[in-house]
Amino acid sequence: MASATFDEHAEERRPTVQVGDPFTEKLLLEACLEVMRTGAVVGIQDMGAAGLACCTSEMPARSGTGMDVELSRVPQRETGMTPYEILLSESQERMLLVAARGREDEVRRVFAKWELDAVEIGRVTEDGELTARLNGEVVARIPVDLLADAPKYRKPATEPPELAERRTFDPLSLPEPDDYGAALIDLLGSPTVASKEWAFRQYDQQVGINTLILPGSDAAVLRVKGTRRALAVSTDGNGRQVFLDPRQGAALAVCEAARNVSCSGGEPRGVTDCMNFGSPERPEILWQFSEAIEGISLACRALELPVVGGNVSFYNETSGQAILPTPIIGVVGVLDDASHRATQWFKGPGHRVALLGPERVSLGGSEYLWTRHRRLAGRLAPLDLETERRVQRAVRAAVSAGLVAAAHDCSEGGVAVALAEGCVTGRELVGCEATLSAAGRADLVLFGEGPSRVVVAVEAARTREFEALMAESAIPWRWIGATGGERLVIRVGTNTVVDVRAGQLEHAWRSGFERRMA
């Protein structure tokens, strides 16, 4: 399944995939933490891709040992499974533990307390081989190094020939919208931008009552019990940007996920990734993948973020048509003081609104270009990773000092969508008036997308302190407006181009995704 594309017979081949059980996962996590505190555990690994075959080879390969396992002892969900199926099945909520000799009963007692199985299936050996048995009969024996150390391939990787032509397209050759307010409403209702409440309200968002910021802001924030600290978590990815420029697009995904964490007040500490691509046997797909890896590496090095895990999903194609290259980046950060956290929505009238970051934006690969014109073309705005570092540092400092009442990064839909979301994504509607520099055509100024840009709201009494902090941060920034009223009014230069009731914007944003799903 993982190495095959879909065709017209896809439904006949589609397997049954086990649905994860978050409650069982929670029990497993708690049991593992408890048993590790006893000191009875020598080694532990979760079972991911390739299931038991993976961890029974990787664990001994790291320690220069081997393993001998009896597959008949492995708990199975159905009868008649072959040794091959038992070794490779990828059931959820499973771990492989190596216990110290003579302490196996301690492990069993802990897992029994949490109503979980703990079954002894084998032992560590000195021979450097994985030996698999079924009812005592050897069914496989292979050196663990051969399984754990993958061969390295050098296969053709070439840029798609049509990509250069796509990049030369100028989005400003298209006509401006007749009604910028209507264009903004269209963007707010698009699946990419609209509220995902239809999906996340179907799940428990507060297991353990630790959630301080619920879904709907730039990042979720979870308290760490018994401390003043909290964790901020965000994921991000933009397939259109990666399609047009895989290296920069993947770097932008890292930057935006980290920026979302910074906007909540957290300091990004680690990255995990999920790399989703078509068939790597096609040179253009392998080129996308290779370039995306380089982009992630560049951004992570610049932001000093270790990649602590991830996975790769290839062969995402149907009848020869690959998905857009979509690396999804997850970032976890730490707030030292959970009481100093920020959300993306405006908190009330009378706050001054500032835009942090560079002016340069592009409609290339933008949500506006796709939603309004169904075009996937153009060039991305340039990314300066040092500017990204400084902007994120400045935002974190402002949140930590309590100087900003709201912080929201500008991403899909540009500054116009960021301002609109600030007005409507909280519990109460808050209007805003903003004036943007007439640095280009109005659609570019409103909906152009570029990195390292954040909208913040500052209480009027704290503006001097905020200005002093920005001066120290040495980043480009400017005041653009103030909150208040019941409408979002945006001027480009002296021209009012958007004047829409906040309630109308909210309806588009809250109902857009659900309308598409229905």
C-alpha positions as CSV (number, residue, x, y, z in Angstrom):
1,M,0.0,0.0,0.0
2,A,2.7,2.5,1.0
3,S,4.6,1.9,-2.3
4,A,1.8,1.9,-4.8
5,T,-0.2,4.6,-6.5
6,F,-4.0,4.6,-7.0
7,D,-5.6,3.9,-10.4
8,E,-9.2,3.3,-11.6
9,H,-9.1,0.1,-9.4
10,A,-8.2,2.0,-6.3
11,E,-11.3,1.0,-4.3
12,E,-10.7,-2.7,-4.9
13,R,-7.1,-2.3,-3.4
14,R,-7.8,0.1,-0.6
15,P,-7.0,-1.6,2.7
16,T,-8.7,-1.2,6.1
17,V,-6.6,1.2,8.1
18,Q,-6.9,1.1,11.9
19,V,-8.2,4.2,13.4
20,G,-6.1,5.5,16.3
21,D,-7.5,5.5,19.8
22,P,-6.4,8.6,21.7
23,F,-7.6,7.2,25.1
24,T,-5.6,4.0,24.7
25,E,-2.6,6.1,23.5
26,K,-2.9,8.2,26.7
27,L,-2.9,5.0,28.9
28,L,0.1,3.7,27.0
29,L,2.0,7.0,27.5
30,E,1.3,7.0,31.2
31,A,2.2,3.3,31.6
32,C,5.5,3.9,29.8
33,L,6.4,6.9,31.9
34,E,5.6,5.0,35.1
35,V,7.5,1.8,34.2
36,M,10.6,3.9,33.1
37,R,10.6,5.5,36.6
38,T,11.1,2.1,38.1
39,G,14.4,1.6,36.3
40,A,13.3,-1.7,34.9
41,V,13.4,-0.6,31.3
42,V,16.7,-0.8,29.4
43,G,15.4,0.3,26.0
44,I,12.1,1.5,24.4
45,Q,10.9,2.3,20.9
46,D,7.5,2.9,19.4
47,M,6.3,0.9,16.5
48,G,5.9,3.0,13.4
49,A,6.4,2.2,9.8
50,A,7.1,-1.6,9.2
51,G,5.8,-2.3,12.8
52,L,7.6,-5.0,14.7
53,A,10.2,-5.6,12.0
54,C,11.4,-2.0,12.4
55,C,11.9,-1.8,16.2
56,T,13.3,-5.4,16.5
57,S,16.0,-4.5,14.0
58,E,16.7,-0.9,14.8
59,M,17.0,-1.3,18.6
60,P,19.6,-4.1,18.5
61,A,21.4,-2.4,15.6
62,R,22.0,0.6,17.7
63,S,23.4,-1.4,20.6
64,G,25.4,-3.9,18.6
65,T,23.3,-6.9,19.7
66,G,20.6,-9.1,18.1
67,M,17.0,-10.2,18.9
68,D,15.2,-13.5,19.0
69,V,11.4,-13.1,18.9
70,E,8.5,-15.6,19.1
71,L,5.7,-14.3,16.9
72,S,3.0,-16.5,18.3
73,R,3.2,-14.5,21.5
74,V,2.5,-11.2,19.8
75,P,-1.1,-10.1,20.5
76,Q,-3.1,-10.2,17.2
77,R,-6.4,-8.7,16.2
78,E,-7.3,-11.6,13.9
79,T,-6.5,-15.2,13.5
80,G,-4.4,-16.8,10.8
81,M,-1.9,-14.0,10.4
82,T,1.3,-15.0,8.6
83,P,4.7,-14.3,10.1
84,Y,5.2,-11.7,7.4
85,E,2.0,-9.9,8.4
86,I,2.8,-10.1,12.1
87,L,6.2,-8.5,11.6
88,L,5.0,-5.7,9.2
89,S,1.6,-4.8,10.6
90,E,1.3,-1.2,11.8
91,S,-1.2,-1.3,14.5
92,Q,-1.5,1.8,16.6
93,E,-0.7,2.3,20.3
94,R,2.2,-0.2,20.6
95,M,5.7,0.0,22.1
96,L,8.6,-2.4,22.3
97,L,10.3,-2.5,25.7
98,V,13.5,-4.2,26.7
99,A,13.4,-5.0,30.4
100,A,16.3,-5.7,32.7
101,R,16.7,-9.5,33.3
102,G,14.6,-10.6,36.2
103,R,12.4,-7.5,36.3
104,E,9.8,-8.6,33.8
105,D,7.1,-9.0,36.4
106,E,7.5,-5.3,37.4
107,V,6.8,-4.3,33.9
108,R,3.7,-6.6,33.7
109,R,2.3,-5.2,37.0
110,V,2.6,-1.6,35.8
111,F,0.9,-2.3,32.5
112,A,-1.8,-4.3,34.2
113,K,-2.5,-1.4,36.5
114,W,-3.3,0.7,33.3
115,E,-5.3,-2.3,31.9
116,L,-2.8,-2.9,29.0
117,D,-1.1,-6.0,27.7
118,A,2.5,-6.5,28.4
119,V,3.7,-9.7,26.7
120,E,7.2,-11.1,26.7
121,I,7.9,-12.0,23.0
122,G,11.7,-12.6,23.0
123,R,15.1,-11.7,24.2
124,V,18.2,-9.8,23.3
125,T,21.1,-11.9,21.8
126,E,24.7,-11.4,21.1
127,D,24.8,-12.6,17.5
128,G,23.8,-9.4,15.7
129,E,20.9,-11.1,13.9
130,L,17.1,-10.8,14.1
131,T,15.7,-14.3,14.4
132,A,11.9,-14.6,14.1
133,R,10.1,-17.8,15.1
134,L,6.6,-19.1,14.8
135,N,5.8,-21.8,17.4
136,G,9.5,-22.4,17.8
137,E,10.3,-22.8,14.1
138,V,12.7,-20.2,12.6
139,V,10.8,-18.3,9.8
140,A,13.4,-15.5,9.3
141,R,17.0,-14.8,10.2
142,I,18.8,-11.7,8.9
143,P,21.6,-9.4,10.2
144,V,20.0,-6.4,12.0
145,D,22.5,-4.0,10.3
146,L,21.2,-5.0,6.9
147,L,17.7,-4.1,8.0
148,A,18.5,-0.9,9.9
149,D,21.0,0.7,7.5
150,A,19.1,1.4,4.3
151,P,21.0,1.4,1.0
152,K,21.7,4.8,-0.5
153,Y,20.3,5.5,-4.0
154,R,21.5,8.0,-6.6
155,K,18.6,8.3,-9.0
156,P,17.8,11.0,-11.6
157,A,16.3,14.2,-10.1
158,T,15.3,17.0,-12.5
159,E,13.3,20.2,-12.3
160,P,9.9,19.9,-14.1
161,P,10.3,21.6,-17.5
162,E,7.1,23.6,-17.2
163,L,8.1,25.1,-13.9
164,A,10.2,27.9,-15.4
165,E,7.2,29.1,-17.5
166,R,4.9,29.1,-14.4
167,R,7.4,31.2,-12.5
168,T,7.5,33.8,-15.3
169,F,3.8,34.5,-15.0
170,D,3.0,38.0,-13.6
171,P,-0.2,37.9,-11.4
172,L,-0.5,41.6,-11.9
173,S,-1.3,41.0,-15.5
174,L,-4.8,39.9,-14.3
175,P,-7.5,42.5,-13.7
176,E,-8.1,43.9,-10.3
177,P,-11.3,42.8,-8.5
178,D,-14.3,45.1,-8.9
179,D,-15.1,44.8,-5.2
180,Y,-12.2,44.3,-2.8
181,G,-14.6,43.6,0.1
182,A,-16.2,40.7,-1.8
183,A,-12.7,39.4,-2.7
184,L,-11.8,39.4,1.1
185,I,-15.0,37.6,1.9
186,D,-14.2,34.9,-0.8
187,L,-10.8,34.4,0.8
188,L,-12.2,34.1,4.3
189,G,-14.6,31.4,3.1
190,S,-12.0,29.4,1.2
191,P,-11.1,26.0,2.7
192,T,-7.5,27.0,3.4
193,V,-8.4,30.1,5.4
194,A,-11.9,29.4,6.9
195,S,-12.4,28.1,10.4
196,K,-11.8,24.3,10.8
197,E,-14.2,24.1,13.7
198,W,-16.3,21.6,11.7
199,A,-13.5,19.1,12.0
200,F,-12.0,19.9,15.5
201,R,-15.2,20.2,17.3
202,Q,-15.8,16.5,16.7
203,Y,-12.9,15.7,19.0
204,D,-12.1,16.3,22.7
205,Q,-9.7,19.3,22.8
206,Q,-9.2,19.3,26.5
207,V,-8.1,15.8,27.7
208,G,-6.7,16.4,31.2
209,I,-8.0,20.0,31.2
210,N,-4.5,21.3,30.2
211,T,-5.4,23.3,27.2
212,L,-4.9,27.1,27.7
213,I,-5.5,28.2,24.1
214,L,-8.0,26.1,22.2
215,P,-7.9,25.4,18.5
216,G,-8.5,28.5,16.4
217,S,-5.4,30.6,17.1
218,D,-2.0,30.5,15.6
219,A,-0.8,27.9,18.1
220,A,-2.4,25.7,20.7
221,V,-1.0,26.2,24.2
222,L,-0.9,23.4,26.8
223,R,0.0,24.0,30.4
224,V,2.7,21.8,32.1
225,K,1.1,20.7,35.4
226,G,2.9,21.7,38.6
227,T,4.9,24.5,36.9
228,R,4.4,27.9,35.4
229,R,5.4,26.7,32.0
230,A,3.4,25.8,29.0
231,L,4.0,24.2,25.5
232,A,2.9,25.9,22.3
233,V,2.3,23.6,19.3
234,S,1.7,24.5,15.6
235,T,1.7,22.7,12.3
236,D,2.0,24.3,8.8
237,G,2.5,23.5,5.2
238,N,1.7,25.1,1.8
239,G,1.7,22.8,-1.2
240,R,1.4,25.6,-3.8
241,Q,4.5,27.4,-2.5
242,V,6.5,24.2,-2.4
243,F,5.3,23.3,-5.9
244,L,6.6,26.6,-7.3
245,D,9.8,26.6,-5.3
246,P,10.4,23.4,-3.3
247,R,13.4,24.7,-1.4
248,Q,12.1,28.1,-0.4
249,G,8.5,26.8,0.0
250,A,9.7,24.1,2.5
251,A,11.8,26.7,4.3
252,L,8.7,29.0,4.5
253,A,6.7,26.1,6.1
254,V,9.3,25.8,8.9
255,C,9.4,29.6,9.4
256,E,5.6,29.9,9.6
257,A,5.1,27.0,12.0
258,A,7.8,28.5,14.2
259,R,6.3,32.0,13.8
260,N,2.9,30.7,14.9
261,V,4.6,29.4,18.1
262,S,6.4,32.7,18.6
263,C,3.1,34.7,18.2
264,S,1.7,32.7,21.1
265,G,4.7,33.7,23.2
266,G,6.6,30.4,23.0
267,E,10.2,29.9,22.0
268,P,10.4,27.2,19.3
269,R,12.5,24.2,20.5
270,G,12.0,21.4,18.1
271,V,10.6,20.3,14.7
272,T,8.9,17.2,13.4
273,D,7.9,16.8,9.7
274,C,5.6,14.8,7.5
275,M,6.8,14.7,3.9
276,N,4.0,14.1,1.4
277,F,4.9,13.6,-2.2
278,G,4.2,11.6,-5.3
279,S,6.2,8.7,-6.7
280,P,10.0,9.2,-6.1
281,E,10.6,7.0,-9.2
282,R,9.7,10.1,-11.3
283,P,12.7,12.5,-11.6
284,E,10.6,15.6,-11.1
285,I,9.1,14.3,-7.8
286,L,12.5,13.2,-6.5
287,W,13.8,16.7,-7.3
288,Q,10.9,18.3,-5.4
289,F,11.6,16.0,-2.4
290,S,15.4,16.7,-2.4
291,E,14.9,20.4,-2.7
292,A,12.3,20.4,0.1
293,I,14.7,18.6,2.4
294,E,17.4,21.2,1.6
295,G,14.9,24.0,2.4
296,I,13.9,22.5,5.7
297,S,17.5,22.1,6.6
298,L,18.4,25.7,5.8
299,A,15.5,27.1,7.9
300,C,16.1,24.7,10.8
301,R,19.8,25.7,11.0
302,A,19.0,29.4,10.8
303,L,16.4,29.1,13.5
304,E,18.5,26.6,15.5
305,L,15.7,24.1,15.6
306,P,16.5,20.3,15.8
307,V,14.4,17.9,13.8
308,V,13.5,15.3,16.3
309,G,11.3,13.0,14.2
310,G,9.1,12.7,11.2
311,N,7.9,10.5,8.4
312,V,7.8,10.3,4.6
313,S,4.7,9.5,2.5
314,F,5.5,8.7,-1.1
315,Y,3.4,7.5,-4.0
316,N,0.5,9.8,-3.3
317,E,-0.8,9.7,-6.9
318,T,-4.0,8.8,-8.7
319,S,-4.0,7.8,-12.3
320,G,-0.6,9.4,-12.8
321,Q,-1.5,12.7,-11.1
322,A,0.6,13.4,-8.0
323,I,-0.5,15.6,-5.1
324,L,1.2,18.9,-4.6
325,P,4.4,18.4,-2.8
326,T,3.3,19.1,0.8
327,P,5.8,18.9,3.6
328,I,3.9,19.5,6.8
329,I,6.0,21.0,9.6
330,G,5.2,20.7,13.3
331,V,6.9,22.9,15.8
332,V,6.8,22.7,19.6
333,G,7.9,25.6,21.8
334,V,8.1,26.5,25.4
335,L,6.6,29.4,27.4
336,D,8.4,29.9,30.6
337,D,5.4,31.8,32.1
338,A,2.1,30.5,30.8
339,S,0.3,33.7,32.0
340,H,2.2,35.6,29.3
341,R,0.6,34.2,26.2
342,A,-1.1,35.7,23.3
343,T,-3.8,34.8,20.8
344,Q,-4.5,36.1,17.3
345,W,-7.8,37.9,17.9
346,F,-8.2,41.5,18.9
347,K,-9.3,41.9,22.6
348,G,-11.2,45.2,22.4
349,P,-11.4,48.7,21.0
350,G,-8.8,51.4,21.4
351,H,-5.7,49.2,20.7
352,R,-3.1,50.4,18.2
353,V,-2.3,47.9,15.4
354,A,1.2,47.5,14.0
355,L,2.6,45.4,11.2
356,L,6.0,43.9,11.9
357,G,8.3,42.7,9.1
358,P,9.3,43.6,5.6
359,E,7.1,45.2,3.0
360,R,7.9,43.0,0.1
361,V,5.1,40.5,-0.8
362,S,4.0,38.6,-3.9
363,L,0.8,37.2,-5.4
364,G,2.8,34.3,-6.8
365,G,1.5,31.0,-5.3
366,S,-0.9,33.0,-3.1
367,E,-4.3,32.0,-1.8
368,Y,-5.8,35.0,-3.6
369,L,-4.4,33.9,-7.0
370,W,-5.8,30.4,-6.5
371,T,-9.2,31.3,-5.0
372,R,-10.0,34.2,-7.4
373,H,-8.3,33.0,-10.6
374,R,-7.5,29.3,-10.2
375,R,-3.9,30.0,-11.2
376,L,-0.9,28.3,-9.7
377,A,2.0,30.4,-10.9
378,G,4.3,33.3,-10.2
379,R,7.3,33.8,-8.0
380,L,7.4,33.7,-4.2
381,A,8.5,36.8,-2.1
382,P,12.1,36.5,-1.0
383,L,12.9,34.9,2.3
384,D,15.6,36.4,4.6
385,L,16.2,34.0,7.4
386,E,18.0,36.5,9.6
387,T,15.1,38.9,9.3
388,E,12.8,35.9,10.2
389,R,14.9,35.3,13.4
390,R,14.8,38.9,14.5
391,V,11.0,39.3,13.9
392,Q,10.2,36.1,15.9
393,R,12.5,37.2,18.7
394,A,10.9,40.6,18.8
395,V,7.4,39.1,18.9
396,R,8.3,36.8,21.7
397,A,9.8,39.6,23.7
398,A,6.7,41.8,23.3
399,V,4.4,38.9,24.3
400,S,6.6,38.0,27.3
401,A,6.7,41.6,28.4
402,G,2.9,41.9,28.2
403,L,3.1,44.6,25.6
404,V,0.8,43.1,23.0
405,A,-2.8,42.1,23.4
406,A,-2.9,40.0,20.2
407,A,-0.3,38.7,17.8
408,H,-1.1,37.0,14.4
409,D,1.2,36.1,11.6
410,C,0.4,37.2,8.0
411,S,0.3,34.1,5.8
412,E,-2.4,32.9,3.4
413,G,-4.4,35.8,2.2
414,G,-1.9,38.5,3.3
415,V,-2.4,41.3,5.7
416,A,-6.1,41.8,4.8
417,V,-6.9,38.3,5.9
418,A,-4.8,38.7,9.0
419,L,-6.6,41.8,10.0
420,A,-10.0,40.2,9.3
421,E,-9.1,37.2,11.4
422,G,-8.1,39.5,14.2
423,C,-11.6,41.0,14.1
424,V,-13.6,37.8,14.0
425,T,-11.8,34.8,15.4
426,G,-12.3,35.6,19.1
427,R,-15.5,35.3,21.2
428,E,-16.5,38.9,20.4
429,L,-16.4,40.9,17.2
430,V,-13.9,43.8,17.2
431,G,-13.7,46.2,14.3
432,C,-10.6,47.8,12.9
433,E,-9.4,50.7,10.7
434,A,-6.1,50.3,9.0
435,T,-4.1,52.3,6.4
436,L,-1.5,50.4,4.3
437,S,1.3,51.9,2.3
438,A,0.4,52.3,-1.4
439,A,3.5,50.4,-2.4
440,G,1.8,48.7,-5.3
441,R,-1.5,47.7,-6.7
442,A,-4.2,47.3,-4.1
443,D,-4.6,43.6,-4.6
444,L,-0.9,43.1,-4.1
445,V,-0.9,45.2,-0.9
446,L,-3.9,43.6,0.6
447,F,-3.5,39.9,-0.4
448,G,0.2,39.6,-1.3
449,E,2.0,37.0,0.8
450,G,5.5,37.2,2.2
451,P,7.5,35.8,5.1
452,S,8.4,37.3,8.5
453,R,5.2,39.5,8.8
454,V,3.2,39.7,12.0
455,V,0.2,41.9,13.0
456,V,0.1,42.9,16.7
457,A,-2.4,44.9,18.8
458,V,-1.0,47.1,21.5
459,E,-2.9,48.8,24.3
460,A,-2.7,52.6,23.9
461,A,-1.0,53.0,27.3
462,R,1.9,50.7,26.3
463,T,2.8,52.2,22.9
464,R,5.9,54.0,24.1
465,E,7.3,50.8,25.7
466,F,6.4,48.9,22.5
467,E,8.2,51.4,20.3
468,A,11.3,51.2,22.5
469,L,11.4,47.4,22.2
470,M,11.0,47.6,18.5
471,A,13.9,50.0,18.2
472,E,16.1,47.6,20.2
473,S,14.9,44.7,18.0
474,A,16.2,46.4,14.8
475,I,13.3,45.1,12.6
476,P,11.2,46.9,10.0
477,W,7.8,47.8,11.5
478,R,5.1,50.5,11.3
479,W,1.8,51.5,12.9
480,I,-1.1,50.8,10.5
481,G,-4.3,51.4,12.5
482,A,-6.4,50.9,15.5
483,T,-9.2,48.6,16.8
484,G,-12.8,49.7,17.3
485,G,-16.2,49.9,15.8
486,E,-18.2,47.2,14.0
487,R,-16.5,47.2,10.6
488,L,-13.1,46.4,9.0
489,V,-12.0,49.4,7.0
490,I,-8.8,49.2,5.1
491,R,-7.2,52.1,3.1
492,V,-4.4,51.7,0.6
493,G,-2.8,55.1,0.6
494,T,-5.8,57.6,0.7
495,N,-8.2,55.2,-1.0
496,T,-10.7,53.1,1.0
497,V,-10.7,49.7,-0.6
498,V,-12.4,47.5,2.0
499,D,-15.3,48.5,4.2
500,V,-17.2,45.5,5.5
501,R,-19.2,44.7,8.6
502,A,-17.3,42.4,11.0
503,G,-20.4,40.2,11.2
504,Q,-20.3,39.6,7.5
505,L,-16.7,38.6,7.6
506,E,-17.3,36.3,10.6
507,H,-20.1,34.5,8.8
508,A,-17.8,33.8,5.8
509,W,-15.0,32.6,8.0
510,R,-17.0,30.4,10.3
511,S,-19.2,28.7,7.7
512,G,-16.8,28.5,4.7
513,F,-15.2,25.1,5.5
514,E,-18.4,23.5,6.7
515,R,-20.2,24.5,3.5
516,R,-17.5,22.9,1.4
517,M,-17.6,19.7,3.5
518,A,-21.4,19.5,3.3
